[in-house]
Protein backbone atom coordinates (compact mmCIF):
# COMPACT_ATOMS: atom_id res chain seq x y z
CA UNK A 1 0.00 0.00 0.00
CA UNK A 2 2.80 2.44 0.87
CA UNK A 3 4.21 1.90 -2.59
CA UNK A 4 1.01 3.24 -4.23
CA UNK A 5 0.39 6.08 -1.79
CA UNK A 6 2.04 8.84 -3.91
CA UNK A 7 0.03 7.83 -6.99
CA UNK A 8 -3.18 7.69 -4.92
CA UNK A 9 -2.54 11.17 -3.54
CA UNK A 10 -1.92 12.49 -7.06
CA UNK A 11 -5.14 10.95 -8.40
CA UNK A 12 -7.17 12.39 -5.51
CA UNK A 13 -5.61 15.82 -6.07
CA UNK A 14 -6.49 15.77 -9.78
CA UNK A 15 -10.07 14.74 -8.98
CA UNK A 16 -10.38 17.51 -6.39
CA UNK A 17 -9.01 20.23 -8.69
CA UNK A 18 -10.82 19.20 -11.89
CA UNK A 19 -14.06 21.13 -11.19
CA UNK A 20 -12.09 24.32 -10.49
CA UNK A 21 -10.26 23.97 -13.79
CA UNK A 22 -13.58 23.75 -15.62
CA UNK A 23 -15.14 26.70 -13.78
CA UNK A 24 -15.75 30.04 -15.46
CA UNK A 25 -13.13 32.75 -15.41
CA UNK A 26 -13.66 36.49 -15.90
CA UNK A 27 -13.74 37.63 -19.51
CA UNK A 28 -10.66 39.13 -21.09
CA UNK A 29 -12.87 41.53 -23.12
CA UNK A 30 -12.01 45.13 -22.31
CA UNK A 31 -14.73 47.47 -21.10
CA UNK A 32 -14.43 49.32 -24.42
CA UNK A 33 -15.16 46.04 -26.22
CA UNK A 34 -18.14 45.43 -23.92
CA UNK A 35 -19.50 48.93 -24.67
CA UNK A 36 -18.94 48.46 -28.40
CA UNK A 37 -20.74 45.09 -28.43
CA UNK A 38 -23.65 46.48 -26.42
CA UNK A 39 -23.98 49.48 -28.74
CA UNK A 40 -23.90 47.21 -31.82
CA UNK A 41 -26.57 44.99 -30.23
CA UNK A 42 -24.18 42.02 -30.36
CA UNK A 43 -24.45 41.66 -26.58
CA UNK A 44 -26.72 42.10 -23.59
CA UNK A 45 -25.87 42.95 -20.00
CA UNK A 46 -27.01 40.61 -17.22
CA UNK A 47 -27.16 41.83 -13.63
CA UNK A 48 -27.12 38.87 -11.24
CA UNK A 49 -27.43 40.97 -8.08
CA UNK A 50 -30.51 40.55 -5.93
CA UNK A 51 -33.66 42.63 -6.38
CA UNK A 52 -32.92 44.93 -3.41
CA UNK A 53 -29.53 45.77 -4.95
CA UNK A 54 -31.12 46.33 -8.37
CA UNK A 55 -33.73 48.63 -6.83
CA UNK A 56 -30.97 50.70 -5.23
CA UNK A 57 -29.58 51.38 -8.72
CA UNK A 58 -28.79 49.54 -11.93
CA UNK A 59 -27.32 50.05 -15.37
CA UNK A 60 -29.50 51.36 -18.17
CA UNK A 61 -29.03 48.40 -20.53
CA UNK A 62 -29.03 45.65 -17.91
CA UNK A 63 -31.52 42.83 -17.45
CA UNK A 64 -32.07 41.56 -13.91
CA UNK A 65 -31.57 37.83 -13.39
CA UNK A 66 -30.70 37.32 -9.71
CA UNK A 67 -28.28 34.51 -8.99
CA UNK A 68 -30.69 33.20 -6.35
CA UNK A 69 -33.27 32.72 -9.11
CA UNK A 70 -30.79 30.85 -11.34
CA UNK A 71 -29.81 28.62 -8.42
CA UNK A 72 -33.33 28.31 -7.00
CA UNK A 73 -35.93 25.68 -7.78
CA UNK A 74 -36.80 27.17 -11.18
CA UNK A 75 -35.28 25.57 -14.28
CA UNK A 76 -32.55 27.99 -15.46
CA UNK A 77 -33.46 27.28 -19.10
CA UNK A 78 -36.90 28.81 -18.52
CA UNK A 79 -35.31 31.94 -17.06
CA UNK A 80 -33.07 32.66 -20.07
CA UNK A 81 -35.32 31.20 -22.77
CA UNK A 82 -35.97 34.59 -24.40
CA UNK A 83 -32.28 35.25 -25.02
CA UNK A 84 -30.80 34.54 -28.42
CA UNK A 85 -27.90 32.11 -28.41
CA UNK A 86 -26.00 34.09 -31.05
CA UNK A 87 -25.32 37.08 -28.78
CA UNK A 88 -22.83 37.66 -25.99
CA UNK A 89 -24.15 37.90 -22.46
CA UNK A 90 -21.97 40.08 -20.26
CA UNK A 91 -22.70 39.33 -16.65
CA UNK A 92 -22.03 41.61 -13.68
CA UNK A 93 -22.78 41.77 -9.97
CA UNK A 94 -21.53 43.90 -7.10
CA UNK A 95 -17.95 42.69 -6.98
CA UNK A 96 -17.40 40.04 -9.66
CA UNK A 97 -17.91 36.89 -7.58
CA UNK A 98 -21.50 35.83 -8.24
CA UNK A 99 -20.96 36.16 -11.97
CA UNK A 100 -18.71 33.10 -12.01
CA UNK A 101 -21.42 30.88 -10.52
CA UNK A 102 -24.09 32.34 -12.82
CA UNK A 103 -21.84 31.84 -15.84
CA UNK A 104 -21.30 28.18 -15.04
CA UNK A 105 -25.08 27.68 -14.94
CA UNK A 106 -25.90 29.61 -18.14
CA UNK A 107 -23.02 28.29 -20.25
CA UNK A 108 -24.29 24.75 -19.71
CA UNK A 109 -27.40 25.86 -21.59
CA UNK A 110 -25.33 26.80 -24.66
CA UNK A 111 -25.05 30.58 -24.21
CA UNK A 112 -21.94 32.71 -24.69
CA UNK A 113 -21.89 34.21 -21.22
CA UNK A 114 -18.86 36.28 -20.25
CA UNK A 115 -18.49 37.28 -16.61
CA UNK A 116 -17.13 40.73 -15.87
CA UNK A 117 -14.72 41.08 -12.98
CA UNK A 118 -15.91 44.66 -12.57
CA UNK A 119 -18.80 45.31 -10.23
CA UNK A 120 -21.72 47.67 -10.58
CA UNK A 121 -19.90 50.68 -9.09
CA UNK A 122 -16.84 50.04 -11.29
CA UNK A 123 -19.03 49.97 -14.39
CA UNK A 124 -20.61 53.29 -13.45
CA UNK A 125 -17.13 54.79 -13.01
CA UNK A 126 -16.15 53.42 -16.42
CA UNK A 127 -18.98 55.34 -18.09
CA UNK A 128 -21.80 52.81 -18.23
CA UNK A 129 -25.05 54.69 -17.91
CA UNK A 130 -27.18 54.35 -14.80
CA UNK A 131 -30.88 53.73 -15.34
CA UNK A 132 -33.20 56.51 -14.26
Backbone as a ProteinNet text record, in pm:
[ID]
protein_1_A
[PRIMARY]
XXXXXXXXXXXXXXXXXXXXXXXXXXXXXXXXXXXXXXXXXXXXXXXXXXXXXXXXXXXXXXXXXXXXXXXXXXXXXXXXXXXXXXXXXXXXXXXXXXXXXXXXXXXXXXXXXXXXXXXXXXXXXXXXXXXX
[TERTIARY]
82.6	0	86.6	193.2	280.2	339.2	360.5	420.5	328.8	198.9	101.4	48.7	89.7	38.6	64.7	185	204.3	112.5	91.5	2.7	-142.5	-182.9	-318	-340.7	-243.4	-254.5	-266	-187.8	-192.4	-328.6	-382.7	-514.4	-621.7	-617.9	-716.8	-704	-583.1	-560.8	-617.3	-596	-649.4	-801.8	-860.1	-1006.8	-1060.6	-992.5	-1038.1	-1026.4	-923.5	-900.6	-970.9	-1018.4	-1081.6	-1200.1	-1293.8	-1405.7	-1360.3	-1258.4	-1209.5	-1149.9	-1085.8	-1025.9	-1132.9	-1249.1	-1357.8	-1446.5	-1429.2	-1513.7	-1486.7	-1585.3	-1574.6	-1464.5	-1410.9	-1313.4	-1363.5	-1322.1	-1366	-1320.8	-1404.1	-1374.1	-1249.4	-1182.4	-1066.4	-1109.1	-1237.3	-1287.4	-1269	-1217	-1201.1	-1339.1	-1346.1	-1473.2	-1510.9	-1413.3	-1443	-1507.7	-1457.3	-1516.4	-1658.6	-1679.3	-1813.8	-1908	-1866.7	-1950.2	-1980.4	-1878.4	-1894.5	-1994.3	-1983.1	-2074.5	-2216.9	-2230.8	-2364.9	-2426.7	-2348.3	-2397.6	-2438.1	-2361.5	-2389.7	-2498.3	-2552	-2656.5	-2608.3	-2477.7	-2418.5	-2413.2	-2455.7	-2445.3	-2557	-2581.2	-2672.3	-2597.4	-2649.4	-2587.3	-2680.5	-2629	-2701.4	-2655.6	-2746.9	-2716.4	-2764.6	-2673.6	-2712.5	-2718.7	-2723.9	-2743.1	-2887.1	-2915.2	-3050.7	-3139.3	-3269	-3366.4	-3343.9	-3313.3	-3291.9	-3172.1	-3069.4	-2953.5	-2990.3	-3064.3	-3112.2	-3195.4	-3285.9	-3373.1	-3296.4	-3180.3	-3096.9	-3023.5	-3020.8	-2958	-2907.6	-2925.7	-2879	-2842.6	-2776.5	-2732.3	-2847.6	-2842.7	-2950	-2980.6	-2879.9	-2902.8	-2913.3	-2908	-2903	-3040.1	-3035.1	-3151.5	-3125.2	-3223.4	-3206.6	-3237.4	-3139.3	-3156.9	-3078.9	-3142.6	-3070.4	-3012.3	-2892	-2828.1	-2915.7	-2983	-3069.1	-3179.2	-3224.4	-3327	-3267.4	-3145.1	-3078.7	-3047.9	-3016.3	-2981.1	-3102.4	-3213.3	-3332.7	-3398.4	-3521.1	-3593	-3641	-3634.4	-3679.5	-3573.9	-3619.4	-3527.8	-3459	-3325.2	-3254.7	-3286.6	-3314.4	-3346.3	-3471.8	-3567.3	-3690.1	-3665.4	-3562.7	-3531.5	-3465.1	-3381.4	-3307.2	-3362.4	-3476.3	-3531.7	-3552.9	-3572.7	-3597.2	-3469.5	-3354.7	-3227.6	-3188.5	-3131.1	-3079.7	-2944.6	-2917.1	-2789.7	-2675.5	-2705.9	-2600.2	-2550.5	-2581.6	-2531.6	-2445	-2367.4	-2283.1	-2364.1	-2352	-2415	-2303.3	-2293.4	-2197.3	-2267.8	-2208.1	-2269.9	-2194.1	-2267.4	-2202.7	-2282.4	-2214.4	-2278.4	-2218	-2210	-2153.4	-2001.3	-1941.7	-1795.1	-1727.8	-1801.2	-1739.6	-1734.6	-1793.6	-1791.1	-1909.7	-2029.2	-2150.3	-2156.5	-2090.7	-2095.8	-2034.1	-1936.8	-1871.5	-1966.9	-2043.1	-2141.8	-2252.4	-2302.2	-2408.7	-2361.9	-2238.5	-2184.1	-2176.9	-2133.7	-2129.8	-2268.4	-2370.1	-2507.6	-2553.9	-2535.8	-2590.3	-2511.2	-2381.8	-2301.7	-2343.1	-2383.9	-2428.8	-2552.2	-2620.7	-2739.8	-2705.6	-2577.1	-2533.4	-2519.3	-2517.7	-2505.1	-2360.6	-2326.7	-2193.7	-2196.5	-2184.5	-2188.7	-2046.3	-2019.4	-1885.6	-1893.2	-1841.2	-1849	-1749.4	-1798.2	-1713	-1657.7	-1529.8	-1471.9	-1506.8	-1554.5	-1590.6	-1731.5	-1749.2	-1879.8	-1960.2	-2079.5	-2172.2	-2109.1	-2049.6	-1989.8	-1874.6	-1795.3	-1684.3	-1736.2	-1845.9	-1902.6	-1956.9	-2016.4	-2061.2	-1943.1	-1834.9	-1713.5	-1654.3	-1671.6	-1615.4	-1703.9	-1814.8	-1897.9	-2021.9	-2052.9	-2179.9	-2290	-2399.4	-2505.2	-2597.7	-2625.9	-2718.1	-2861.2	-2946.5	-3088.2	-3151.4	-3251.7	-3320.5	-3436
-120.4	0	126.1	126.9	243.8	275.9	171	189.8	270.8	257.1	324.3	456	488.6	608.4	736.4	760.9	884.3	893.8	781.4	782.7	808.5	749.9	769.2	915.7	976	1117.3	1203.1	1174.4	1249.3	1237.4	1117.4	1095	1172.2	1166.8	1239.2	1390.5	1439.6	1581.9	1625.2	1546.3	1576.7	1577.5	1481.2	1474.3	1596	1636.2	1751.2	1882	1897.5	2022.6	2031.1	1920.8	1920.1	2015.7	2017.3	2112.6	2257.6	2293.6	2431.6	2467.3	2371.8	2397	2419.9	2362	2375.3	2496.3	2558.4	2669.8	2792.7	2880.6	3003.8	3093.4	3174	3275.5	3408	3517.8	3648.5	3668.8	3738.2	3763.3	3849.2	3830.1	3913	4033	4039.7	4152.6	4282	4383.3	4513	4577.4	4676	4746.8	4823.4	4868	4931.9	4832.3	4708.9	4603.7	4574	4567.8	4543.2	4653.7	4779.3	4892.8	4885.4	4854	4845.9	4735.6	4619.4	4509.3	4539.6	4608.2	4647.8	4747.5	4845.1	4947.5	4886.2	4787.4	4721.1	4614.3	4599.2	4499.3	4356.1	4336	4202.2	4137.8	4213.7	4165.7	4224.9	4159.4	4210.2	4208.1	4283.4	4294.7	4232.3	4133.5	4061	4111.3	4144.4	4183.4	4069.3	4001.5	3887	3922.8	4054.5	4096.8	4066.2	4080	4054.7	4177.5	4158	4263.4	4389	4374.4	4493.4	4574.5	4506.7	4577	4648.2	4578.5	4632.7	4758.6	4749.9	4863.4	4984	4960.4	5070.1	5139.9	5079.4	5137.8	5029.8	5051.8	4954	5024	4949.7	5005.3	5010.6	5110.2	5135.7	5014.7	4948.9	4840.3	4702.6	4695	4565	4499.4	4367.1	4283.4	4216.5	4217.1	4155.9	4006.3	3926.6	3782.7	3744.7	3757.8	3731.7	3590.4	3580.9	3450.5	3355.5	3407	3320	3256.1	3326.9	3271.8	3163.4	3186.5	3085.4	2959	2975.8	2862.4	2802.8	2874.4	2831	2711.9	2684.3	2567.7	2579	2697.9	2717.1	2665.7	2605.3	2557.4	2677	2683.6	2799	2821.1	2713.6	2728.2	2812.4	2801.5	2880.5	3028	3056.1	3193.9	3268.2	3200.1	3265.8	3231.8	3170.2	3120.2	3228.3	3351.6	3459.4	3517.8	3476	3524.9	3447.7	3519.3	3454.2	3393	3278.3	3211.2	3265.6	3354.9	3409.3	3546.3	3582.6	3707.8	3677.9	3776	3765.9	3815.7	3746.4	3790.2	3830.6	3959.8	4008.2	4012.6	3950	3933.4	4014.6	4086.4	4161	4148.4	4176.3	4177.2	4293.1	4282	4390.2	4391.6	4271.9	4268.7	4165	4098.5	4004.1	3859.5	3826.4	3689.1	3605.6	3658.2	3583.2	3552.1	3635.3	3615.6	3482.5	3435.4	3309.6	3191.4	3192.9	3087.7	3095.2	3215.8	3234	3189.3	3221.5	3184.3	3033.6	2963.6	2817.6	2760.1	2816.7	2768.4	2796.4	2918.4	2960.6	2901.9	2888.1	2828.5	2684.5	2613.1	2474.8	2467.3	2579.2	2585.8	2627.8	2649.2	2680.4	2827.6	2913.6	3058.2	3103.4	3210.3	3270.7	3375.7	3331.2	3421.3	3452.2	3581.5	3627.6	3710.7	3656.7	3728	3843.4	3955.8	4073.1	4072	4102.1	4108.4	4240.9	4334.7	4465.6	4462.5	4523.9	4531.2	4650.5	4660.9	4766.6	4905.9	4935.5	5068.3	5093.5	4990.5	5003.8	5037.2	4974	4997	5139.4	5189.5	5329.4	5424.1	5396.7	5478.9	5474	5360.1	5341.5	5401.7	5464.4	5533.7	5459.7	5346.3	5280.7	5363.2	5378.1	5469.3	5405	5480.7	5435.3	5456.3	5358.7	5372.9	5478.9	5547	5651.4	5594.8
0	0	0	81.1	86.8	-49.6	-128.6	-259.3	-351.7	-335.3	-422.7	-365	-244.9	-179	-259.7	-313.2	-391.5	-512.9	-581.9	-698.7	-656.1	-543.1	-492.5	-455.7	-390.9	-353.9	-479.1	-581.1	-705.8	-773.2	-778.6	-839.7	-763.2	-632	-551.3	-570.5	-583.3	-606.8	-741.6	-844.8	-978	-974.7	-907.7	-897.5	-823.1	-717.7	-638.8	-715.9	-797.8	-869.2	-1003.5	-1057.3	-1189.5	-1200.1	-1105.2	-1119.2	-1123.6	-1047.7	-1049	-1184.4	-1248.8	-1379.5	-1485.5	-1465.7	-1562	-1533.1	-1418.2	-1377.6	-1464.4	-1467.7	-1545.5	-1490.3	-1577.7	-1541	-1598.2	-1540.2	-1590.3	-1734.5	-1810.7	-1951.2	-1966.2	-2075.3	-2109.5	-2194.7	-2233	-2311.7	-2232.1	-2297.1	-2231.1	-2215.5	-2127.1	-2109.7	-2236.2	-2313.5	-2442	-2537.4	-2538.2	-2622.5	-2577.1	-2446.3	-2392.2	-2439.4	-2424.3	-2466.8	-2616.5	-2694.4	-2840.3	-2877.5	-2814.1	-2843.1	-2799.1	-2687	-2642.4	-2739.5	-2781.3	-2874.3	-3008.1	-3054.6	-3182.4	-3169.9	-3050.8	-3022.5	-3046.8	-3027.9	-3035.7	-2898.5	-2796.2	-2658.3	-2573.5	-2461.9	-2359.3	-2226.6	-2131.3	-2000.1	-1896.7	-1827.3	-1722.2	-1586.6	-1500.1	-1362.8	-1273.6	-1206.3	-1123.6	-975	-946.8	-808.3	-767.3	-642	-593.1	-614.9	-608	-638.4	-554.3	-426.4	-341.1	-389.8	-440.5	-494.9	-624.7	-709.9	-837.2	-811.6	-714.4	-683.4	-631.5	-572.6	-523.3	-637.3	-754	-871.5	-964.6	-1094.6	-1192.9	-1323.3	-1409.2	-1536.8	-1636.1	-1721.9	-1817.5	-1906	-1957.6	-2053.1	-1988.9	-1858.3	-1791.4	-1777.4	-1771.8	-1744.7	-1610.4	-1522.7	-1391	-1396.5	-1356.3	-1339.3	-1212.6	-1096	-971	-966.2	-912.6	-899.2	-818.6	-716.8	-635.1	-720.2	-821.6	-910.8	-1000.7	-1050.4	-1133.6	-1054	-927.1	-842.3	-771.9	-772.5	-700.1	-767.1	-728.2	-778	-921.9	-981.2	-1118.3	-1215.8	-1324.5	-1428.1	-1492.9	-1488.3	-1546.4	-1694	-1767.3	-1910	-1929.1	-1839.5	-1852	-1820.4	-1742.7	-1705.5	-1821.4	-1898.5	-2006.7	-2144.9	-2150.5	-2277.3	-2383.1	-2343.7	-2439.9	-2499.1	-2448.7	-2501.8	-2626.9	-2721.9	-2842.3	-2809.7	-2868.5	-2841.4	-2926.8	-3020	-3105.4	-3057.6	-2933.3	-2877.8	-2755.3	-2717.6	-2599	-2479.6	-2370	-2245.6	-2150.6	-2124.3	-2026.1	-1891.7	-1795.3	-1665.1	-1560.5	-1475.6	-1368	-1239.3	-1129.1	-997.3	-918.8	-790.4	-709.6	-715.9	-707.3	-698.1	-786.6	-872.1	-965.7	-920.4	-807.8	-758	-803	-787.6	-823.7	-972.7	-1052.1	-1197	-1239.4	-1165.2	-1201.2	-1182.9	-1076	-1051.6	-1156.4	-1182.2	-1281.9	-1419.9	-1453.3	-1584.4	-1600.4	-1496.9	-1504.2	-1534.3	-1474.2	-1494.5	-1637.3	-1684.3	-1813.7	-1930.9	-1916.1	-2024.7	-2053.1	-1951.5	-1970.6	-2059.9	-2075	-2159.1	-2301.8	-2329.6	-2465.6	-2498.4	-2397.8	-2420.9	-2406.5	-2477.2	-2468.8	-2358.7	-2236.4	-2121.9	-2078.4	-2061	-2024.8	-1897.4	-1787.7	-1660.7	-1652.6	-1606.5	-1587	-1445	-1432	-1297.9	-1231	-1309.3	-1256.8	-1199.8	-1084.9	-1022.5	-1070.8	-1019.3	-1058.1	-1045.4	-930.4	-908.5	-1006.3	-1033	-1128.7	-1268.2	-1305.9	-1438.7	-1450.5	-1344.3	-1344.6	-1362.7	-1289.8	-1301.1	-1440.6	-1508.1	-1641.9	-1751.3	-1711.5	-1809.1	-1853.6	-1792.7	-1823.2	-1760.4	-1833.4	-1791	-1688.4	-1583.6	-1479.5	-1527.7	-1499.6	-1534.4	-1446.7	-1502.1	-1426.4	-1348.9
[MASK]
++++++++++++++++++++++++++++++++++++++++++++++++++++++++++++++++++++++++++++++++++++++++++++++++++++++++++++++++++++++++++++++++++++

